[in-house]
Amino acid sequence: MDKEWSEKNKKMQTQIAKENTFAEGIKMLLELRAQIFEQITAIVNTFPPVAFYQLPFGGGEGNHCTTLAWSLWHTFRIEDIVVHTLILQDKQILMQSSWLKKTKSPIITTGNELDGEQTVEFSKQLNVKAVYEYCKAVMDSTNEFLGRLQFADLKKKFSDADKQRLIESKCVSPDESSAWLIDFWCGKTIKGLIQMPLSRHWIMHVEAMRRIKNKLCQEAKKGVNLIAYCGLYCKQCFLTQWCGSCRTIYNTCSFALYSPGGVCPNATCCKEKGLEGCYECNELYNCHKGFYALDEETNAVRVLGLFIQKYGKKEFIKVIDFMHQQKKFQKVQEVLGCDIDEGLKRLEEWRKKVLG
């Protein structure tokens, strides 16, 4: 479990258990939810539509053995049902503002009853952007509820009538994979429901989404040229765990994401010129396009490209791997500096060390 999220969750649970720290606990809960939702936003905004119905870990056991789209739907359907049908006894968010139509979901349940290929087919039918907006609407609604919550409300319990209302809503499948949820929720107080599903449940499924997306990225990079268009080496990039490289549809390079259309101008330029990378361009030294427009901040990356021009990719990979073996650093400018000529000298020195 994410250490920071886990620690915040534990602290929040301790705080809401005492009346004099209850308000602080709710504040921390809202902060935690906002932080976790940022991860959801990043995934939705950076991954291609095809990513959301992939099943990279197969249909086995575990929260990661599903799809990104199912994870979104499941997490927020449960929250919507628990907060509105069970606790507030009012209309679910899904049943308002045409959300069911917008999301294109064929079901109103939590999705627990789906497995393997059923999950994939379900995920393909969803409008992921609309599902994301639905998730946000559920989160906002729940946050309002949490903001109104009083310490005395935490002890509220649920009755057989509450169970029956959940059954009649048909939002929980009668399948054995789902039916247990009703007893589980109704066996808790509101304090217990804050943990599951309003906080820890989020952590469980968003961490699973991280695993799914990282697996997709690693699979995408197999057999791909791992030297980026700009000259960075994906294997040694600090983004390597969760980026599929700029040469695949799973590119999550931060520079590309903030560029027009989510595409790095250097990648666009190379494709237009029919080049494998900027390192094949004779204008590289004085180029100010895209990533290189940052000049001093990215001159060290330009140095990598110039080195490849001179010595080739294989030699470059040997040197950059050796550098990482000998010295801990995240950004290449930490080692090569911000001046082009000085950076080239330093890289030549590293090459001499490799050659012995």
C-alpha positions in Angstrom: 0.0 0.0 0.0 1.2 3.5 -0.8 3.1 4.6 2.3 2.0 8.2 2.3 -1.6 7.3 1.6 -1.6 4.6 4.2 -0.1 6.8 6.9 -2.6 9.6 6.2 -5.4 7.0 6.3 -4.3 5.7 9.7 -3.9 9.2 11.1 -7.3 10.2 9.8 -9.0 7.2 11.4 -7.4 8.0 14.8 -8.5 11.6 14.5 -12.1 11.0 13.7 -12.4 8.5 16.6 -12.1 11.4 19.1 -14.5 14.3 19.2 -11.8 17.0 19.8 -9.9 15.9 16.7 -12.9 14.9 14.5 -12.8 18.1 12.4 -9.1 17.6 11.7 -9.7 14.0 10.7 -12.4 15.0 8.2 -10.1 17.6 6.8 -7.3 15.0 6.4 -9.8 12.6 4.8 -10.8 15.2 2.2 -7.1 16.0 1.5 -6.4 12.2 1.1 -9.3 11.8 -1.3 -8.1 14.8 -3.3 -4.6 13.4 -3.5 -5.7 9.9 -4.6 -8.1 11.4 -7.2 -5.2 13.3 -8.7 -3.7 9.9 -9.6 -7.0 8.9 -11.2 -7.0 12.2 -13.2 -3.5 11.6 -14.4 -4.3 8.1 -15.6 -7.5 9.2 -17.5 -5.7 12.2 -19.0 -2.6 10.4 -20.2 -3.6 6.9 -21.3 -5.2 6.0 -24.6 -8.7 4.6 -24.8 -7.4 1.1 -25.6 -5.6 1.0 -22.2 -8.9 1.0 -20.3 -10.1 -2.3 -21.5 -6.8 -4.2 -21.3 -6.4 -7.1 -18.8 -2.6 -7.3 -18.4 -2.6 -9.6 -15.4 -5.4 -11.9 -16.7 -8.6 -12.7 -14.9 -7.2 -14.1 -11.7 -7.7 -13.0 -8.1 -6.6 -9.6 -6.9 -7.7 -6.0 -7.5 -5.1 -5.7 -10.2 -6.6 -8.6 -12.2 -9.1 -6.4 -14.0 -9.2 -3.3 -16.2 -8.7 0.4 -15.6 -12.3 1.2 -16.7 -13.8 -1.5 -14.4 -11.7 -0.1 -11.5 -13.1 3.4 -12.0 -16.7 2.2 -12.3 -16.6 -0.3 -9.4 -14.9 2.2 -6.9 -17.4 5.0 -7.5 -20.5 2.9 -8.0 -19.9 1.4 -4.5 -19.4 4.9 -3.0 -22.6 6.2 -4.8 -24.7 3.3 -3.5 -23.4 3.5 0.0 -23.6 7.2 0.5 -26.9 7.8 -1.3 -29.0 4.6 -1.0 -27.8 3.4 2.3 -26.8 6.4 4.4 -28.7 9.4 2.9 -31.6 7.5 1.5 -31.8 9.8 -1.5 -31.2 9.6 -5.3 -27.9 8.2 -6.5 -25.7 10.4 -8.6 -25.9 7.8 -11.4 -29.6 8.3 -11.6 -29.3 12.0 -12.1 -28.1 14.2 -15.0 -28.3 11.3 -17.4 -25.1 9.8 -16.1 -26.1 6.2 -17.1 -26.7 7.3 -20.7 -23.5 9.4 -20.8 -21.3 6.6 -19.4 -22.9 4.1 -21.8 -22.8 1.5 -19.0 -25.0 -1.6 -19.6 -25.2 -2.2 -15.9 -26.1 -0.2 -12.7 -24.4 -2.7 -10.4 -20.9 -2.5 -8.8 -19.5 -4.9 -11.4 -18.4 -7.5 -8.9 -20.3 -10.2 -10.8 -18.1 -9.7 -13.9 -15.0 -11.6 -14.5 -12.4 -12.1 -17.2 -13.7 -11.5 -20.7 -17.0 -10.1 -19.3 -14.9 -7.4 -17.7 -13.2 -6.6 -20.9 -16.4 -6.4 -22.9 -18.0 -4.3 -20.2 -15.0 -1.9 -20.3 -15.1 -1.6 -24.0 -18.7 -0.3 -23.9 -17.9 2.5 -21.4 -17.3 6.1 -22.3 -14.2 6.5 -20.1 -14.2 10.3 -20.1 -17.9 10.3 -19.0 -17.2 7.6 -16.4 -14.4 9.8 -15.1 -16.8 12.8 -14.9 -19.3 10.6 -13.1 -16.6 9.6 -10.6 -15.8 13.2 -10.0 -19.5 14.0 -9.4 -19.7 11.2 -6.9 -16.6 12.3 -5.1 -17.9 15.9 -4.9 -21.2 14.8 -3.6 -19.6 12.5 -1.0 -17.2 15.4 0.0 -20.2 17.6 0.7 -21.7 14.8 2.9 -18.5 14.4 4.8 -18.3 18.2 5.3 -21.7 18.1 7.0 -21.0 15.0 9.1 -21.0 15.4 12.9 -19.1 13.3 15.4 -22.3 11.9 16.8 -23.2 10.6 13.3 -20.4 8.1 13.3 -22.2 5.6 15.6 -25.2 5.3 13.4 -26.0 1.6 12.6 -28.2 0.1 9.9 -31.3 -2.1 10.0 -33.0 -4.9 8.0 -35.0 -2.2 6.3 -31.8 -0.6 5.1 -30.7 -4.0 3.7 -34.0 -4.4 2.0 -33.7 -1.0 0.4 -30.3 -1.9 -1.1 -31.7 -5.2 -2.4 -34.7 -3.4 -4.0 -32.4 -0.9 -5.7 -31.0 -3.7 -7.8 -27.6 -2.0 -7.7 -26.0 -5.0 -6.1 -26.1 -8.2 -8.1 -27.6 -11.2 -6.4 -24.6 -13.2 -7.6 -22.6 -14.7 -4.8 -19.6 -12.6 -5.9 -21.6 -9.4 -5.0 -24.5 -10.2 -2.7 -22.2 -10.3 0.4 -21.6 -6.5 0.0 -25.0 -5.7 1.5 -24.4 -7.5 4.7 -20.9 -6.1 4.8 -22.0 -2.5 4.5 -25.0 -2.9 6.8 -22.8 -4.5 9.5 -20.8 -1.3 9.8 -21.4 2.1 11.4 -20.8 5.3 9.4 -17.4 5.4 11.0 -16.7 1.9 9.5 -18.0 3.0 6.1 -15.6 6.0 6.1 -12.8 3.4 6.0 -14.6 1.0 3.5 -15.5 2.4 1.0 -14.7 6.1 1.4 -11.0 5.9 2.0 -9.1 2.6 2.1 -11.3 1.2 -0.7 -10.0 4.0 -2.9 -6.4 3.3 -1.9 -6.8 -0.4 -2.8 -8.2 0.1 -6.2 -6.2 3.1 -7.3 -3.0 1.3 -6.3 -4.3 -1.6 -8.4 -4.8 0.9 -11.3 -1.2 1.9 -10.9 -0.1 -1.7 -11.2 -2.2 -2.2 -14.3 -0.9 1.0 -16.0 2.7 0.2 -15.2 2.3 -3.3 -16.5 0.8 -1.9 -19.8 3.7 0.4 -20.1 6.4 -2.2 -19.6 4.6 -4.5 -22.1 4.4 -1.7 -24.6 8.2 -1.1 -24.5 9.2 -4.6 -25.4 11.1 -4.6 -28.7 10.9 -0.8 -28.9 13.9 1.6 -29.4 14.3 2.8 -25.8 16.2 6.0 -26.8 13.7 8.7 -26.9 13.4 11.2 -29.8 15.2 13.8 -27.7 18.0 11.5 -26.7 17.0 10.4 -23.2 17.4 6.7 -22.5 14.0 5.3 -21.3 15.6 2.5 -19.3 17.4 5.0 -17.0 14.7 7.7 -17.0 13.1 8.4 -13.6 9.7 8.0 -15.3 10.6 4.5 -16.6 8.3 2.6 -14.2 5.1 4.3 -15.4 5.9 5.6 -18.9 5.7 3.5 -22.1 8.2 5.8 -23.9 7.4 8.4 -26.6 7.6 5.7 -29.2 4.4 4.0 -28.0 0.8 5.0 -27.3 1.5 4.7 -23.6 3.8 7.8 -23.5 3.4 9.7 -20.3 6.4 12.0 -20.6 5.5 15.1 -18.7 6.8 17.4 -21.4 4.7 15.7 -24.1 1.6 15.8 -21.9 1.8 19.6 -21.6 2.5 20.1 -25.3 -0.2 20.8 -27.9 -2.2 17.6 -28.5 -0.2 15.8 -25.9 2.6 15.1 -28.4 6.2 16.3 -28.0 7.2 18.8 -30.8 10.5 16.9 -31.1 8.7 13.7 -31.9 6.5 15.5 -34.4 9.5 17.1 -36.0 11.4 13.8 -36.3 8.4 12.1 -37.9 8.0 14.9 -40.4 11.6 14.7 -41.4 11.7 10.9 -41.4 14.3 10.8 -38.7 14.6 8.1 -36.0 15.4 10.7 -33.4 16.8 14.2 -33.0 20.2 12.6 -32.9 20.0 12.1 -36.7 19.4 15.8 -37.3 22.3 18.1 -38.3 20.5 21.1 -36.7 20.6 19.5 -33.2 23.4 21.7 -31.7 21.4 24.9 -32.3 17.9 23.5 -32.2 15.4 25.4 -30.0 12.3 23.3 -30.8 10.2 21.6 -28.2 12.2 20.1 -25.3 15.3 22.0 -26.4 13.6 25.3 -26.1 14.2 25.1 -22.4 17.9 25.6 -23.3 20.1 25.4 -20.2 17.6 23.2 -18.4 17.7 20.6 -21.2 21.1 21.2 -22.7 22.4 18.0 -21.1 19.8 16.0 -23.0 21.0 17.7 -26.2 24.5 16.5 -25.3 23.2 12.9 -25.2 21.8 13.3 -28.8 25.1 14.8 -30.0 27.0 12.0 -28.4 24.8 9.5 -30.3 25.5 11.3 -33.5 29.2 10.8 -33.0 29.4 7.3 -31.5 26.1 5.6 -32.2 23.4 4.2 -30.0 25.2 1.1 -28.7 28.1 3.1 -27.4 25.8 5.6 -25.9 23.9 2.9 -24.0 27.1 1.4 -22.6 28.2 4.8 -21.3 24.8 5.9 -19.9 24.4 2.5 -18.1 27.9 2.8 -16.7 27.2 6.3 -15.4 24.1 5.1 -13.6 26.1 2.2 -12.1 28.7 4.6 -10.8 26.6 7.5 -9.6 23.1 8.0 -8.3 21.2 10.7 -10.2 17.7 11.3 -11.6 18.3 14.1 -14.1 21.3 13.9 -16.5 22.1 17.6 -16.0 23.1 16.6 -12.4 26.2 14.9 -14.0 26.7 16.7 -17.3 25.8 20.3 -16.2 23.9 22.8 -18.3 26.5 23.9 -20.9 26.6 22.0 -24.2 30.4 22.0 -24.7 31.2 21.3 -21.1 28.6 18.5 -21.1 30.2 16.9 -24.2 33.6 17.0 -22.4 32.2 15.3 -19.3 30.5 12.6 -21.4 33.8 12.0 -23.3 35.4 11.4 -19.9 32.8 8.9 -18.9 33.4 7.1 -22.3 37.1 6.9 -21.5 36.2 5.3 -18.1 34.0 2.7 -19.9 36.8 1.9 -22.4 39.3 1.6 -19.6 
